[in-house]
Structures are given as C-alpha cells and as structure tokens.
Amino acid sequence: MLVFQPGALVSSDGEEHTSPKTEAPETEQSQTKTRMEKIFGFKKEDLSSWESLVTLLNRPTDPACLGIFRCLFGLLMAIDVTQERGLSHLDYKYLDGAPVCRFPLFNFLQPLPLDWMYLVYLVLFLGSLGIMLGCFYRLSCLLFISTYWYIFFLDKTTWNNHSYLYGLIGFQLTLMDGNRYWSIDGLRRPSIRNAHVPLWNYTLLRTQIFIVYFIAGIKKLDADWVEGYSMSYLAHHWLFDPFKWVLLSLLVVHGGGLILDLTAGYLLFFDATRPYAFFFVSYFHCMNSQLFSIGMFSYTMLATSPLFCYPDWPRRFFDRFPSFLKAVLPLTSAEPQRSTSCVYQAAPKAPKLRLRHKLRAIFTILYIAEQFFMPYSHFITQGYNNWTNGLYGYSWDMMVHSRSHQHVKVTYKDGKTGEIGYLNPGVFTQSRRWKDHGDMLKQYATCLSHFLPRYNISEPEIYFDIWVSINERFQQRIFDPRVDIVKAEWSPFRPNPWLMPLLVDLSPWRTKFQEIEGSLDNQTEIVFIADFPGLHLENFVSEDLGNTSIHVLQGNLNVEIVEEKKNYTVKPGEQIKVPAGAYHKVYTVSDDPSCYMYVYVNTTEAALQENFTKLYELQERVRNGTETEPLPPELQPLVAADDDEGAEVNATDPIVKLFLKRQRRMKEVKKRREAGVLERLERFAVKKYYTIRRGFLMTAIAMRNLAVGLPPLEQLTREVEFANMKGPQAEAAPDERLKDEVGHGEL
C-alpha cells in the first residue's frame, strides 16, 4: 500500500497548496479534480507508468511537518538515552570487568570498556541533539544510527518492537531532507532553508507508522487475543476502574486494542476521520504510558500522528501565536523555495527525471515491501514470536503474549568426574529473558561452560528444566531437560529438536481452569501442569505448604515419594497427597501428554494473615477506646505507631514488626495514589532529574578518565557517591534494582 499526502492540491506549475486558507483561487484544473485525487491526493494517471510514479514520489512538498517531527523525534531520543537506553545505570548494565554472560546478536560483538561505552552513549546523545536542532543534520543522523544499532545489537535481552522502530526511523531520517525547516542548518545555509522536500519523505514515515498499527492489529487476530487470554491481567489496573461494569478484559482491553490497531492507520490518513483518530490514538498511548514501562514509545507514537496531517499545518498553527514570539518560532508565512531533490511539473513538457530521483523511488518501494515482509519472514528464521522465539523483535506483535514461570532448574554435570550439581538460575547474568528464547539459552549455556572450570568443574554439561505458561495455559516445559545445551546444535535457519512444542491441543482446558479456580476459597492456591510422555517432574514441597495434593486431569501418572521409596499410580479423576518438606517425582507414563494440578494451602501465609487481622482489630479497639485491658510490651508498638506515623517503630515481636511495616507501606501507596496533580508532577520531575543527573555526572567522570587517566581511588569514590545522590523519599532507582538482581558467583 502506498501512502501519500492526503488531499494535496498541485497546480500547473508544480507548486503545492495544501491549506484551504492559503490556496489560490481554484483553476479549471482544480475544479475538475477526480474523486480519487480529492481523497488520496493523487490521480490514477500518477500510477499509470514508471515515470509518473517517480514524478509523484519526488513531488515537491512543504517541509514544515517533517521539520517539526524531526525536532520532536530528536528530543525524545535524547531523553531516551538516559532512560530506556540505560545511560543512568550504565555501570550496572555492563559491569566492567565482572564475569558476565551477554547476549549479542553476533557472538563476536562485545561491549567496550566502561569509559568507552560512556563515550558511545555520549555520541548517541549528541547525535539525537543534532537531529533535534537540525545541526549538521546528516552527520548527526549517522552518529545516532551507528551508535544506536551497535547498542541494539549488543544486547538481545533488551529488544522489543519499539526499540526496533526507533532505529528504523533514525535510518529513514538519515536519507531524508529533515533539516529544511526550523533547523540550524537552515540558518547556516540559506539555499536549503524552507526548501521543498520530495513526497517520498512523508510516504516512508507514514507507511512505517501505518505498518506498526496495522500489522500489530493483524497479529492480534490470534485466537488467544480474540478470546481474551493475552492481557487479561490488565483488567486489575486502576486505569480500567471506570469499565468494571462491562466484560472488561475481553471488550475493553482485547476488543478495543484490536479495533484501534487495525483501523488507526486508515483513520489517520483520511481528512474526515482524522480528528476522531487523533482522540482515540492519543488516549490509547497515554494509557499505555501508565500501564507499561515502555519509555518514550508512547510519546514517540504521539509525535508521529501529526505526520498524517497536511504538511503545512505547523505554519497555520504557529501563525496563531503572538507576534513577539515569531522570532524564535518556525516560519509561518514564507512559501517554500525550490529544491533539487524534487521534480517540478513544467507543462506542457514532461518533467526531467534524474538518476537520483529514480533511485529514491526504487528505494521507497523496496523499503515498504521489505517492511511488510519482515513480520512474516519467520519461515526463514524458523522462530515465531509466541513460544520458542527465534530471531524476534521486528514482528509488531506487541503485548500479544503474556508468560509466567513456575519452575526453573539449571543442572550441571562434570564431564570428567560425573559429579552433578545445581546452579542458581540467572548466575553470571542480569537478564531473565534467556529463559524464553532458544538462541539466548544456547549463548547462556556456552557462557556457563566457560566460567564453570574456574570452580573446578571440568568439561561441564548444562541441562535446563524450565516451565512456562503462555496466555494462561498449562505450565509446561519449553526445552528438553535431557539435552546438554552446550553440545546441542542451534541454527536460526532450521528447526531445533530440543525446543519442545507448545501443547496447543490442551488450550480448551483454560475455560475449565476458570471454573476450578472459582470454586476454591481465598486461601487455596492451584497450579496447572502439563508434561510430555517419558518425562518426569522432580519437585520439592515447602514446609509452608500444607495439604498439598496432585489431581490428575488427563493421562496416567506415576508418583514417587523419594523419602518413602514408594510409587503410586494415579489415573484421571484421582488424586494423591504429597508430603511437605520432601521431594517427590511425577512421571508421565501415558502415551499422550498428561495434565494435572497441584492444590495446596500456604499455611504460613494463612496464619500470618490471621495474625494480621487480629492485630488490626486490636489496633482499631485501641483507637476508638473500647480496649480496656493494658497491652503487653510486645504489642505496645501498635500504639506508638499511631502516636507518630512518620517515625520508625521498634518492635521486638517479628509479627508485629512485619504488620507495622506492611501498614506503613500501604499508607505510602495510598498517599501516592491520592496525591494531587502538582504533587505527582513534582515527584515525577524530581525522580527524572536525579536519574538524568546521575547519567551525565557518570559520563563526565568517564570522559575525564579517558582524557587524563584515573584519579586516586578515594577521589573516584567521592565522585561516584556524589553522582549517586538521590532526592528526598526517592523510589528505588533502576541501578539499585539491577544490583539486587545480579547473581554473579553464586553456585
């Protein structure tokens, strides 16, 4: 699909008029515009030959809209450098010198030393800033995309669709004339200031955004999304409180998301529907900014919406501002000047087409075709974005799948001695995404095989037993636990037998799950399991879990109680209790996959909640004066907590201490939710200030280190402590959370 400027009017001299307010009196030619030209902005004849198509794609177009988008995109990418790209916690992200398993696209790609990585991020930031200002525009674009794609390819664990989109837009802008309007380059070079840009500039960007919406909608035609299983957990978010009276998960979350994605690109394109599309798209992205931690994506998509308006809308918009501001605002009245990048009609002669015009038209068509093809190219890479992910990140299947992990076991075996041991899942890495991707699992196993010999484990073999539920299905294995992944072959271009298939035949059981869960009381919990014939699950039941039993739904099981050295055969409809504080093994002995469920009560949690209820009732009686008996010393902190809510209360009883801590946390959450708009904005601004502050201070330290060398350790420690300073009552920063997740050296 070719997306051109809607409603564009082209006069006989090739000059473009897109606003009714600035349009010249209608000529005979404009009065005889076809219906197609009125709706789409071009005539059928424009597609009748290759020369006509080249002329259309290089048609002179107002540069104003492209210039404003360039400025907004550069600004958002500059902010993104400190946010999702990770400048503010770069030292925790790359852990210079530490034994860390990494997941680059190509194994030879490795991060530079930490100070040099700060330089890479500084170049990325300067490139973003140059794009925003339109200063040395082409060089800024090259700096941006070279460093951006290097960082992108360096770590597959951070890949997502919108990060891929940023790189694509940066690449497109590199080839476009985005510095023709409201740019420093325009001030330096009057020849390009306010000059026309060819129509293909807008065609590429509009088509790219159309693809993001439309393909995302096509991917949501998946049965899991249509039936309401993909994002059902969103129904519990406070943003959806106004919709509690409808079938929320299915109608609002899934139905609304499907309809918006399928129609947004079309609605934005046409004049009659664009105002409605602006409202719904803006509301959608504002909600997403609150629902998900997706950085600048929501704001970037908001910035792309005006691309579908008439290209001269900034002139009319800024023309409404007071005259004393017009010195710093974009141009509002000057007509665009001619540009050698465009093809001008010179009736009755045919326009002169140069080689560069034809090459740009070819590039536009090939790029659009490639972008439509990429989301469906998984037959080449043998991996689709649902279960055993292959090369992913370019499919626009956003939020189509939700996952939960129940059990992860990493086993190593010494190749010489045969000794078997277990590794802490996530050792030597900060990422959790390796658990879902075959390519990353292979990289992780290879990395572990290099590190384990340091701990006297020779020729290690690595086995993974990982259980995942996708879109509320049974928990099942994603990888074959019998295969040594170190020696296993992996290729993106052929199927890999150690990737276990998704048991889609068991999907209808999900309706039964809801009935079973609805029949349980609040203290009883349940986990649904499915397993393959010939495999077994080794499980340990914590002493906290009382009355644990296995109920067979389908297939035949053989349950071995390890300590008792006894085996029990369990058939569909039967159940067996398993002891707490002990191991047991569940073998699938039927020819078909087995389905069963664990039903248990967390007795420790239930007792804790009962104690909390008693303490709360006692505290309420003390508050209203109905408690006449004096409190024992261990309960006195309940009264002290009321006397001074802001102070830390010392409690000797661990239950009372936990109760008071929980109350304090609940009060803080309530206070934050009930805060006014100004308070929320202040809290947001302070948090962002200290995040950005740390990123730039650490960058300054790194640049100083590269320029003059490392200072004494005491000085460096003081500088880092100053950079780590946080605002009052600041939330845990990303760098702190990363430190808590790091498991290096744990065996």
N, C-alpha and C positions, 0 to 999 in steps of 0.2 A: 504493500500500500504506500503510495506517495502522498506525503502530507505537505501541502503548500500553504501559502499565505491566504487565509480565507477572505473573501470579499475584496481582493485587491483590484484596483482600477488602474489600467495602464493606458495612457494617452498615446497619440500617434507618434510623438517624439520620444517615446520610451520613458518619460518621467512618470513616476508612480505617485498616485494620490490615494491615500487610504483613509482619510478622515472626512466625513461629510462637512465639517466646518471649514476645512482648508481646500476642499475640492473646487476646481474651476467649474464654470458653467458647463453643463452637460453638452457634449458634442453629439453629432449624429451617430458617431461610433458608439459612445457610451449609452445612447438611448436604445441601441439595438443589441445590447448585451444579451447573450443567451442565458437561460436559467442555470445552466452548469457554471457559467462564469460568475453569476451572482452568488452562487452557493460556495463554489470551491476556489474562485479567484483565478481560474484559468479556463481556456476554451478547449474543446475537443480537438481542434486543429493543432494545439500546442503539443499533443501527444501523437500526431499523425506521422511524424518522421523523426529520425535521429537528430537532425539539425534543429528541428523545432523543440525537441526535448532539451537539447543542450542550451538553446537560447532561453528557454523557460527557467532552467535551473540556475542560469547565470544572469537572470533578470535583475536590474538594479532595484534595491530595496532599502528602505530607511534603516540606518544603523542604530537608531535610538534604543530600541528594545534589547538588541543584542548587547549594547554597551552597558545597560543597566544590569542585565543578567550577569555579564562578566564581572561587574563590580560586586554583586551580591555573592556570586559563587566564590570569588577570591576571598571575600570577608569570611564566609562560612568555613572555607578550608583553612584559613589562618587560625580560626578558633578551634577547628577540629584537630590541629596539630597538637595542642596541649590536652585535648580531651581524648577522643577515641584512638588517635594515633599513639598516644601514650607518652608525650614529652614530659608530663608532670611526674611520671613514675618510671622513667627510662632506666634508672639504675636497678630497680627491682625487676623490670621487664627482661633485661638482658643479663643481669647477674655476672658481670665481667669477671672471668677467671674461675667461676664456680663450675663444677661438673653438672652440666645441664643438657638434657635431651631436647633437641629442637626439631621443628617440622617444616623445613623449607619446601618449596615446590620442587626444586632440584637439589639433590643432596650436597652438591659442591657449594651451594650458596650458604654462607655463614656471616653472622654479624661482625662488623669491625670492632676493634677495641672500643670501650665505652666512650672515651672522649671523642673519638672519631664518629661514633654513632650520634653524639650530640651535634657534631658538625653537619652530618647528613640531615638531621631534623631542622637545624638552623637554615640550611639551604632550602628545604621543603617549605619552611615558613616564609623565607624571603621570596621564593617563587610565588606562593599564594598571595603575598602582599603586593608583588609586582603585577599579578593578574588583576587584583582588585583596583589598583591605581592606574592600570594601563601603562605602566612604566617599563620600557624595554620589553615590550609585551611578548614577542616571540621567544626571547631568551628566558623570560620568567616562566613561560609555559614549559619550555624544555627543562628548566631546573625543577619545576613542580613534578612533571610526569616521570622524569628519570628517577628522582628520589622516591616518589610515591610508589611506583611499581616495584622498585627494589625492596622497600619496606613491606609491600603487599606480598611479594613472592617469598619473602624471608620467613614468614610465619603463617602457615595454613590454618592454624588454630583460631586466627582472628578473621578469617574470611567470612564474608557474608555478601548478600546481593548489593547492599547499598555501598559498601566499600568498593566493590567492583564498578558500580555506577560512577562514583567519583573519578576513578581512573579513566573511564570511558569519556566522560565529559571533558576532563583535562586534556585528553588526546584530541578530541574534536576541536576544542578551543585553540589548540596549537596550530591547526590548519586554517582557522577562520580569521576574519578581519575584525576581531573583537575590540580593537583599540581605535576604532574610527569615531567613537562618540564618548565624551566625558572621560578623557584619558590624558595623562601627562604626555604621552607620545604625540597626541594631537596638538598640544601646546608647543612641543618642540618642532613638530613637522607640520606646518600649515597645509601641505599638499594632501595629507590624509585626514585632516580634521573635518569631521562631519561629512565624510565621503560615503557614497553608496557602498553597500555590501551585496554580494550576489545572493540570490534567493536560497541557494543550496545550504547556506549557513543556517537559516531557520529550518529548512527541511530536515536536516540531520538532527538538530536538537529536538524538534517537535516529534519526529518519528521515534527517537530514542525514548522520550518520555511516554509516548503512546505505547511502545513495546513494554515498558516497565508496568504500566497499568494493565494492559490487555492480556499479556502473557501471564501475569500474576492472576488475573481472573480465570483464564483458561486452566491454569494449574489448580485453581480452587474448585473446578468441576469434579475433582477427585471425590470418590464416594465418602471418604472419611470427613471431608469438609462439609459436603452437602448434608450428611446425616448428623452433623453437629458434634463430632468427636475430636476435631483437631485442636480447638482452642476453648473447650468448654470451661476450663478453669478461669477464664477471664470473666465469667458471669459473676464471680465473687468480688470483683474490683469495685471500689466505691464510685467510679465514674458511671457504672451501669445501674446505680440505685434507682434512677427515675424510670427504668424499664422493667422493674421487678414484676409488674403485672402482666407481662407478656411472656411467651415462651422464649426467654431471654437468649440462651445460648444458641438456639437454632435460628431464630428470626433476626435478632439484632446483630450478634457477633458474626455468625456464619452467613446468614442471608444478606445482611447489609454489606458485609465485606465483599461477597461475591458480586453483587449487583454493582457496587461502586467501581470495583476494579474492571469489570467488563465494559462499563459504559463511560468511565471518566474521560478516556482519550477522545471518544466521539463527542461527548457533551462539551468538552473544552474547545473543540475545533470549530463548531458552528456558532454563528452570532446569536441565534435565537435561544440556544440552550446554555451559552457560556456563563451568564450570571448565576444560574442555578448550580452549574458545575463548580463555580468558584466557592459557593457557600458550602456544599457538601464535601468537596475536596479539602477545604480549609478546616472544617470541623473534624474531618477524618484524621488529618495529620496532627492537629492539635491534641486530639485524644491519644494518638499513638505516642506523642512525645511524653505523655503522662503514664501510659501503660507499659512501655518498653524502654530499656536503656539502649537507645539506638543513636545517641549522639546528635549530630547535625542533620540526620537524614530527613526528619520531618520538616525542618526549616529549609533544607535544600529543595525538597519537593514543592514547598510553598513558593519558593523563589522561581521555580520552573513554570508555574501556572501562567504568569503574565506573558510568557513566550507565545501563547496561543492567541493573544490579543493582536490588534493592529500594530504593526511595528512602530508607528509614530505616537503610541499612547503616552510615552514619557513627555513629549513636547506639550501635549494638551494638559497633562497632569501638573507639570511644574509651572506651566503658564498661569496657574491659579494662585501661586504663591506671591507674597508681597514683592514689590519691585526691588526693594533694598537687598533681598536675598538672591536675586538673579545673577549676581556676580559670581557666586560660588555654586549655583545650581547648574544642571545641564542646560544646553541650548534649548530654546523653546520656539523660536521663530525662523531661524535661518534654514533655507532649503538645502538639502544635501547636495554636495558637489559631485561631479562625475568621477568615476574610478575606473582604472584599467582592469580591475578584477571583474567588471560586469560587461555584459553585452547589451548594447543600446540599439533599439529599432531605428532604422533610418529609411523610412518608407520613401519611395517605392522600392529601394534597394534592399536586398537581403542583408542581414547583419553579418559582419565579418567575424568568423569564429576562429580563434587561435587554438594552438595545441593545448595550452594550459586550461582553456575552457572545457575542452573535450575530456581531458584527464580528470578534471574535478567532477564532471558529470559521471564519468565511469566510476570514480571512487565513491561517490554518493550512492549510486545504485548497488555497487558491490558491498559497501558497508551495511546498508539497510538489509540486503539479502542475508549477509552473514549474521546480523543480529537476530533476525527471525529464525535462522537455522540453529544457532548455538544452543538455545534452550532445549532443543530436541536432538542434540548430537550425541546422546548417551549411548547410542548403539555403537559408536566408535570407541568411547572410553569405558564401556562395559560397567557403568555405575550410574544409578539414578538416585536422585535426592530424596529417598524415602527410607530405605532400610540399610543396606550395605553401601554406603555412599562412596561413589568413585570420585572422579575429578568434578568438584561441585563448585557452587558459588556464582554461576552465571545463568541460573535457570529461572530466576524471578519467582520461585515457588515459596514466597515469603509467608512464614507462620503457618504453613500447611501441616506441619508435623510437630507434635509435642512428645517428649520422651521422658521416661522415668527409669532410673536404675535401681534394682533391688539387691543385686549381689555382684561383687567384683572380686575375683581371686586371681592372683598372679603367682604362679608356681615356677621355681627354677630347679634345675637338676644339673648337678656337677657331671660333666661328660666323662670324667676320668674315674671318680670315686662312686658315682651313682647316688650321692647324697642329695636328698630332696629338702627344699625349704620354701618359704613363702616371703614375698615382698610386699611392702606397704604399697597399695595402689596409688600411683602418682609419684613414686620416688623418682628423683632426678628430673622432675618436670613441674612446671606451674600449671600446665594445661589439663583440662578434663576431657577435651574433645577427642582424644585418641581412642576413647572407649567406643566411639560410634563409627569410626572410619577405618576401613581396611588398609589404606595406604599409610595412614599415621600409625596404626598398630604395628605394621612391618617396620617402619622407621624407629618406633619406640623399642621394639624387641632387639633390633640391631644395635641401638644405642646402649641398651642394658647389657648386651653381650660384651661390649667394650669396657664398661665400667665394673662389672662384677669380678673380673680377675683381680682387681685391686683388693678385693675382700676374700682372696684365696678360693675363688670358685672358678675352676678351670673348665674351658670349653662349655660354657653354660648353655643349657637348653631352656627356653622360655615358653610357658603354656599359659593361656588366658581363658578364664571361665567367666564370661560377662553376660549378665541377664538384663534385658531391656524390654520395656513395654512401650510400644509406639501407638499413640492415639487411643489409649485406654484398652488395648488388647491384653492378652495374657503376657506375663513376664516369660521370656524365652531367650535361649542362647542366640547370640549374634555371630560368634566364632566357634569353631570346632575346638573343644578343650583338649583333644587328643593330639593336636598337631603342634610340633615345635615351630613357632613362628620365625625363629632365627634362620632356620634352614628352609622354611616354606618359600615357594616362589610367589612373586606378586608382579602383575603387569596391569597397566591401565587399559590394555587393548585386548584382553581375553579374560574369560570367567576364571575365578579362583575358587577351587573346591572347598577351601577351609572357611569360606564365608557361608554361614548357614542361611537357608531361605526363610523368609517371613511366612509364618503359618497363617496365610490369608483364609484358608478354609475354616478356621476357627473364629473368624471375625463375628459371625452371628451370635456368638456367646455373649457379646457385650451388652445386649439387651437383657440377658439373664443376670449379668453382673449387677445391674441396677436394681433388679428385684431382690436379689440376695442381700445386697448392702442395705436396702430399705427395710429389711426385716430384722436387722441387728440393732442392739442397743448402742448407746453412745460410747460405752467402754470396750466393746468388742471390735477388733480390727480383723482385716481379711486381706490376703494376698493370693492372686490367681496365678497359677503356674502352668506352663505347657512345656513338654520335653519330647525329644526325639527318641525313637526306638534304639535300644542298645546303649543309651547314655544314662547316667545317674547324677543326681544332685546330692552333694555332701553338705549338710547343714548343721549348724550349732544353734540350739535354742537357749537364749539367755535366761538366767535365773529370774530376771524381771518379768518374763512372760509366763504366766500361769495358764493352765487349762488349754494347752496348745494341742490341736488335733489336725489331721490331714483328712480331707474329704475328697473322694475320687469322683470326678465328673464324667470322664471318658477314658477308656483304655484300662490296662491292668498294671498294677504296681507291686513291687516287692520292696517292703520297708525293712531295713536292717537297723536295729538298735545296737550301736557299736559296743557299748559297755556290757550289755547283756548277752552279746553274741547270739542274738536271735533274729530270725527273719519271719516276716508276716506278709502274706499275700492279701492284697486289698483290691476289690473289684468295684466297678461303677455303682454308686449308691451307698457304698460302705465307707466307714471312717475308722481311724485309729489314732489313739493318743500317743504323743511322743514326750519323753521326759524332758524337763527343763534342766539346764546346766550340763547337757550332754550332747554328743554328736549322734547323728543318725544319717543314713543314706537311703535315697529314694530311687529305685531302679525302674525304668520303663521296660516292661517285659512283653508288651503287646506289639503287634506288627505295625500298628498305626501310632501316631503321636498320642501321648497321654495328656490329660487335663486334670488338674486337681487344685485344691485351695487349702491354704493354711488359715485356720481360725484360731485366734488367741486373744487373751486379755493382758494388757500391760498392767500387772498387779501393782508394781511400784508406782507407776503414773496414777493409777486409780486411787491408791492410798494417799498419794501426795495431794491430789485434787480434793479428796475428802478432808484432809487436814487443812487445806487452804479454805475450804468452805467453813469449817468450824472457826478458824482464826478470823475470817471476815465477819461472821456472825457475832463473835466476841467483840471485835473492834467496833461494830455498829452499836452493840449494847453499851459499851463504854462511852461512845459519843453521845448517845441520847440519854445517858444516866440511868438506864434500867439495870445495869450490872452493879450489884451491891457488894459482892464478895471482892476482897482485895486480890489483885493479880499476883501470881508468883513471880519471882525475879526474872525467870527466863521469858516471861510474857510482857514485862514492863516496856520493852522497846515498841510495842504496839501503841502505847500512849505517847511515848516520846516522838514517834513518827508523826502524830497529829499535831503535837506542840510546835514542831519545827520541820515542815515538809521539805525544806531545801537542804537540810543537814544530813550528813551520813549518820546512820544509826547503828551502833554496835550491838549485835545480838549474839548471844552465846549459843542459842539453840539453832541448829542448821536449818530446820524447817521454817522457823520464824524469820531467819535471815533471808532465805530464799523467797518467802512470802512478801517481805518488805521490798526486796529488790524487784520483784515482779510488779508490785503496786506502783513503785516509783517509775518503772519503765512504762506502764500503762498510762500513768498521768502525763508523762512526757509525750507519748504518742497522741493522746487526746488534746494536749495543749497545742501541738504542732498542727493537728488537723483543724482545730478551731481558730487558728491564728488568722488575723486579717490579711488582706491583700498586701498592704505595705510591709507588714512583718515578714510575710513569705518572700516578698521581693528582696527585702534586706538580707534575709537568711541565705537566699539563693545567690545574691551578689557577693556576700562575704565568702561563701564557700567557693565560688568560682574565682574570686580574687586570690585566695590563698593557693588554689590549685595552679592557676596561671603563674602566680608569683614564684612558686617552687620550680616550675619548669624553666623559667627564664633565669632564675638565680643559678640553678644547676648548670644551665647552658653557659652562663658567664664563667662559672668555675672551670668547666671543661675547656672553653676557649683559652682561658688564661693558662691552663695546664699545657695545652698544645703550643702556645706561644712562648712561654718562658720556663716550662717544666713544673713538676710537682713541688708544692711548698712543703714545709715541715708538717708532720702528721698532726701536731696539735692545732696548727692554723687551719688545716683542711677539715679537721673535726669541728672546729668552731664555725667554719663557713657552712658546712652541711647542716649543723644544728640550727643555724640562723635561717637557712632555706626551708627547713622542716617545720618552722614555726607555724602554728595554726591559730585560727580565730577562736574567740570565746565560744564554748559549748559546740565546737565543730564536730561534725559526724566523722566517723572513721573514714579516712581518705583511702582512695584506691590502693596507694602504696602499702598502707597498713594491712589491708585485706590480703594483698598479694603475699606479704610476709607471713601471714598466718597460714596461707595455703601451701607454702613451699615445704617440701618434704625431703630435701637433699640429705643424703647419707643415711636415711632410715632404712634398715634392713631387718 
